[in-house]
Amino acid sequence: NHSWDQAGIAADQRKAARTGLAFMMLSAGVPMITGGDEMLRTQFGNNNVYNLDSAANWLDWSLDANESNHRTYTSRLIAFRKAHPALRPLNFYSASDTNGNVMEQLRWFKPDGGVADASYFNNVNNHALAWRIDGSEFGDSASAIYVAYNGWSGMVNFTLPWPGAGKQWYRVTDTATWNEGPNAVAVPGSEAFIGGEWTVYGVQGRSLLLLIAK
């Protein structure tokens, strides 16, 4: 197995679980998770425990505070996905503006706010990326959805793109350690105001940021 346990640091392991689940719920296609992922279940590094009748395979429903928080996090992310049809396209996104609002269905961005092109994607030294989805093309309640991921160990500043005419960016979740807790995912209407185009937001290492425009 090619795996890493975040040097055994529990807070970083929980952050990795939040980030991985966010990627799953914010991606086009059918999310596929394993039973217990929603409550930080561990199989202790064994990825083939189907035949073990032991603690390595059992589901433990006696949740501690961190496991309960992660279950709430999972539930709210699932609800967010269900509430936003822009995350569930029938066909993969187009790079074109199909409704004349000067925003492509999907655009990729570098941390500095510039467009991520083939040369950026092909550079193995780049480990940070963002994308924006035009929600208006899917009848979404959010005029746009923005996701930024920092794959570096240290913080990376992301310059936010245009959120649409008359719109501003609001934070739904940040998987960083500082945002851990029962309200790691904001309930609808309680999203924190971040700013508009050119606002700079620092994303913690190996963390993901989710914003909506409204």
RAFENUR-V825663 format. One record per pair of residues at least 12 apart in sequence whose ideal C-beta (glycine too) atoms are under 8 Angstrom apart, sorted by sequence separation. I is the first residue (numbers start at 0). J is the second residue. D is the distance in Angstrom with one decimal. If there is no record, write none. Layout:
i:I j:J d:D
i:I j:J d:D
//
This chain:
i:20 j:32 d:7.3
i:43 j:55 d:5.6
i:92 j:104 d:4.5
i:93 j:105 d:7.0
i:94 j:106 d:7.1
i:131 j:143 d:5.6
i:132 j:144 d:4.5
i:172 j:184 d:4.5
i:42 j:55 d:6.1
i:92 j:105 d:3.5
i:107 j:120 d:7.8
i:115 j:128 d:6.2
i:131 j:144 d:7.0
i:132 j:145 d:7.9
i:171 j:184 d:6.3
i:172 j:185 d:6.8
i:42 j:56 d:7.0
i:115 j:129 d:7.9
i:131 j:145 d:4.9
i:145 j:159 d:6.8
i:171 j:185 d:5.4
i:130 j:145 d:7.4
i:145 j:160 d:6.9
i:170 j:185 d:6.9
i:20 j:36 d:6.9
i:109 j:125 d:7.8
i:129 j:145 d:6.6
i:130 j:146 d:5.7
i:110 j:127 d:4.9
i:129 j:146 d:6.4
i:145 j:162 d:7.5
i:193 j:210 d:6.2
i:40 j:58 d:6.5
i:109 j:127 d:7.6
i:129 j:147 d:3.9
i:40 j:59 d:7.5
i:109 j:128 d:7.5
i:110 j:129 d:7.1
i:128 j:147 d:7.6
i:129 j:148 d:7.1
i:143 j:162 d:5.4
i:171 j:190 d:5.6
i:16 j:36 d:7.7
i:108 j:128 d:7.5
i:109 j:129 d:7.6
i:127 j:147 d:7.6
i:128 j:148 d:5.7
i:142 j:162 d:6.9
i:143 j:163 d:5.4
i:170 j:190 d:5.8
i:107 j:128 d:6.6
i:108 j:129 d:4.3
i:127 j:148 d:6.7
i:142 j:163 d:4.4
i:169 j:190 d:3.7
i:170 j:191 d:4.5
i:190 j:211 d:6.5
i:107 j:129 d:7.3
i:108 j:130 d:6.6
i:127 j:149 d:4.9
i:128 j:150 d:7.9
i:169 j:191 d:6.4
i:16 j:39 d:5.9
i:35 j:58 d:5.4
i:107 j:130 d:5.1
i:108 j:131 d:6.7
i:126 j:149 d:7.5
i:127 j:150 d:6.1
i:143 j:166 d:7.0
i:145 j:168 d:6.5
i:169 j:192 d:5.7
i:170 j:193 d:5.3
i:190 j:213 d:8.0
i:34 j:58 d:6.7
i:38 j:62 d:5.8
i:106 j:130 d:6.7
i:126 j:150 d:3.6
i:127 j:151 d:6.2
i:142 j:166 d:5.1
i:168 j:192 d:7.9
i:169 j:193 d:6.2
i:105 j:130 d:6.2
i:106 j:131 d:5.3
i:126 j:151 d:5.1
i:167 j:192 d:6.5
i:168 j:193 d:4.4
i:13 j:39 d:6.7
i:39 j:65 d:6.6
i:105 j:131 d:7.3
i:167 j:193 d:7.4
i:168 j:194 d:6.0
i:177 j:203 d:7.1
i:39 j:66 d:4.9
i:105 j:132 d:5.6
i:167 j:194 d:6.5
i:168 j:195 d:6.7
i:175 j:202 d:7.2
i:176 j:203 d:6.8
i:38 j:66 d:4.7
i:104 j:132 d:6.9
i:105 j:133 d:7.6
i:127 j:155 d:4.8
i:129 j:157 d:5.8
i:135 j:163 d:7.3
i:167 j:195 d:5.1
i:175 j:203 d:3.7
i:38 j:67 d:7.7
i:102 j:131 d:7.6
i:104 j:133 d:5.3
i:131 j:160 d:5.5
i:166 j:195 d:7.7
i:173 j:202 d:7.3
i:39 j:69 d:4.7
i:103 j:133 d:6.4
i:127 j:157 d:7.5
i:133 j:163 d:7.9
i:168 j:198 d:6.7
i:173 j:203 d:7.6
i:38 j:69 d:5.9
i:102 j:133 d:4.4
i:129 j:160 d:7.9
i:175 j:206 d:4.3
i:37 j:69 d:7.1
i:38 j:70 d:4.7
i:104 j:136 d:5.3
i:174 j:206 d:4.8
i:37 j:70 d:5.4
i:100 j:133 d:7.0
i:102 j:135 d:7.5
i:162 j:195 d:6.2
i:173 j:206 d:6.5
i:174 j:207 d:4.8
i:159 j:193 d:7.2
i:162 j:196 d:6.5
i:173 j:207 d:7.5
i:174 j:208 d:7.8
i:38 j:73 d:7.7
i:98 j:133 d:7.7
i:100 j:135 d:5.9
i:159 j:194 d:6.8
i:161 j:196 d:4.6
i:172 j:207 d:7.9
i:173 j:208 d:5.1
i:37 j:73 d:4.0
i:159 j:195 d:7.4
i:160 j:196 d:6.3
i:172 j:208 d:7.7
i:173 j:209 d:7.5
i:36 j:73 d:7.4
i:37 j:74 d:7.4
i:96 j:133 d:7.5
i:98 j:135 d:6.3
i:110 j:147 d:7.6
i:159 j:196 d:6.3
i:172 j:209 d:4.9
i:98 j:136 d:5.2
i:159 j:197 d:6.9
i:170 j:208 d:7.2
i:171 j:209 d:4.5
i:97 j:136 d:5.9
i:108 j:147 d:7.9
i:110 j:149 d:7.8
i:158 j:197 d:6.1
i:159 j:198 d:4.7
i:170 j:209 d:7.3
i:171 j:210 d:6.6
i:4 j:44 d:7.5
i:92 j:132 d:6.8
i:158 j:198 d:7.5
i:159 j:199 d:7.5
i:170 j:210 d:5.6
i:171 j:211 d:5.8
i:102 j:143 d:6.7
i:158 j:199 d:5.5
i:159 j:200 d:6.3
i:169 j:210 d:6.3
i:2 j:44 d:7.0
i:157 j:199 d:7.1
i:168 j:210 d:4.5
i:169 j:211 d:5.6
i:156 j:199 d:5.1
i:157 j:200 d:5.3
i:168 j:211 d:7.5
i:169 j:212 d:7.5
i:0 j:44 d:7.4
i:156 j:200 d:7.0
i:157 j:201 d:7.7
i:168 j:212 d:5.8
i:169 j:213 d:6.1
i:110 j:155 d:5.3
i:112 j:157 d:7.7
i:156 j:201 d:5.2
i:157 j:202 d:5.8
i:167 j:212 d:6.8
i:0 j:46 d:6.5
i:86 j:132 d:7.4
i:110 j:156 d:6.4
i:112 j:158 d:3.4
i:155 j:201 d:7.3
i:156 j:202 d:7.7
i:166 j:212 d:4.2
i:167 j:213 d:7.2
i:85 j:132 d:5.0
i:110 j:157 d:4.9
i:111 j:158 d:5.5
i:112 j:159 d:7.1
i:154 j:201 d:4.9
i:155 j:202 d:5.6
i:166 j:213 d:6.2
i:85 j:133 d:7.4
i:110 j:158 d:7.0
i:112 j:160 d:6.0
i:154 j:202 d:6.7
i:85 j:134 d:4.3
i:88 j:137 d:6.8
i:108 j:157 d:7.8
i:154 j:203 d:5.6
i:155 j:204 d:7.7
i:163 j:212 d:5.3
i:30 j:80 d:7.3
i:154 j:204 d:6.3
i:162 j:212 d:3.5
i:83 j:134 d:6.9
i:85 j:136 d:7.4
i:153 j:204 d:5.1
i:157 j:208 d:7.1
i:159 j:210 d:7.4
i:13 j:65 d:6.1
i:17 j:69 d:7.2
i:20 j:72 d:7.4
i:24 j:76 d:4.5
i:85 j:137 d:4.1
i:108 j:160 d:5.8
i:152 j:204 d:4.4
i:16 j:69 d:6.5
i:20 j:73 d:6.1
i:24 j:77 d:6.5
i:84 j:137 d:4.7
i:147 j:200 d:7.4
i:149 j:202 d:4.2
i:151 j:204 d:5.4
i:152 j:205 d:6.8
i:84 j:138 d:6.0
i:85 j:139 d:4.1
i:106 j:160 d:7.3
i:148 j:202 d:7.6
i:149 j:203 d:6.8
i:151 j:205 d:7.5
i:17 j:72 d:6.1
i:21 j:76 d:6.4
i:24 j:79 d:7.1
i:25 j:80 d:7.3
i:84 j:139 d:5.6
i:147 j:202 d:5.5
i:149 j:204 d:6.0
i:150 j:205 d:6.4
i:9 j:65 d:7.8
i:13 j:69 d:6.8
i:20 j:76 d:6.3
i:24 j:80 d:4.8
i:83 j:139 d:5.3
i:85 j:141 d:7.0
i:149 j:205 d:6.7
i:83 j:140 d:7.1
i:149 j:206 d:5.8
i:82 j:140 d:7.0
i:83 j:141 d:6.1
i:86 j:144 d:7.1
i:148 j:206 d:7.7
i:149 j:207 d:7.8
i:27 j:86 d:7.2
i:85 j:144 d:5.8
i:102 j:161 d:7.2
i:148 j:207 d:4.9
i:26 j:86 d:7.8
i:27 j:87 d:7.3
i:147 j:207 d:7.0
i:148 j:208 d:7.8
i:25 j:86 d:6.1
i:27 j:88 d:5.6
i:83 j:144 d:6.6
i:102 j:163 d:6.3
i:146 j:207 d:6.6
i:147 j:208 d:4.4
i:24 j:86 d:7.6
i:146 j:208 d:6.9
i:100 j:163 d:7.0
i:145 j:208 d:7.8
i:146 j:209 d:5.6
i:27 j:91 d:5.8
i:100 j:164 d:7.6
i:145 j:209 d:7.5
i:146 j:210 d:7.8
i:27 j:92 d:7.1
i:144 j:209 d:7.5
i:145 j:210 d:4.3
i:144 j:210 d:7.3
i:145 j:211 d:7.6
i:144 j:211 d:5.7
i:145 j:212 d:7.2
i:143 j:211 d:7.2
i:144 j:212 d:7.5
i:143 j:212 d:3.9
i:141 j:211 d:3.9
i:142 j:212 d:4.6
i:141 j:212 d:6.1
i:142 j:213 d:6.3
i:141 j:213 d:6.1
i:140 j:213 d:7.8
i:127 j:202 d:7.7
i:134 j:211 d:7.8
i:134 j:212 d:7.5
i:112 j:197 d:7.1
i:79 j:171 d:6.4
i:76 j:172 d:7.4
i:72 j:172 d:7.8
i:79 j:184 d:6.8
i:82 j:187 d:7.1
i:76 j:184 d:5.8
i:75 j:184 d:3.7
i:71 j:181 d:5.5
i:68 j:179 d:6.9
i:72 j:183 d:4.9
i:75 j:186 d:6.9
i:68 j:180 d:6.0
i:71 j:183 d:7.8
i:72 j:184 d:5.5
i:68 j:181 d:5.2
i:71 j:184 d:7.7
i:67 j:181 d:7.7
i:68 j:183 d:6.9
i:25 j:144 d:7.9
i:25 j:146 d:5.6
i:22 j:148 d:7.7
i:18 j:148 d:7.6
i:79 j:209 d:8.0
i:21 j:172 d:6.8
i:21 j:174 d:5.8
i:17 j:172 d:8.0
i:18 j:174 d:4.5
i:17 j:174 d:4.1
i:14 j:174 d:5.8
i:14 j:175 d:6.8
i:14 j:176 d:5.4
i:17 j:179 d:7.7
i:13 j:176 d:8.0
i:11 j:176 d:7.3
i:14 j:179 d:7.3
i:10 j:176 d:5.2
i:13 j:179 d:6.6
i:17 j:183 d:6.8
i:10 j:179 d:7.2
i:25 j:209 d:6.7
i:22 j:207 d:6.8
i:21 j:207 d:4.9
i:18 j:205 d:6.6
i:18 j:206 d:6.1
i:21 j:209 d:6.6
i:18 j:207 d:4.8
i:15 j:205 d:6.8
i:17 j:207 d:7.8
i:14 j:205 d:6.8
i:14 j:206 d:6.4
i:11 j:205 d:7.7
//
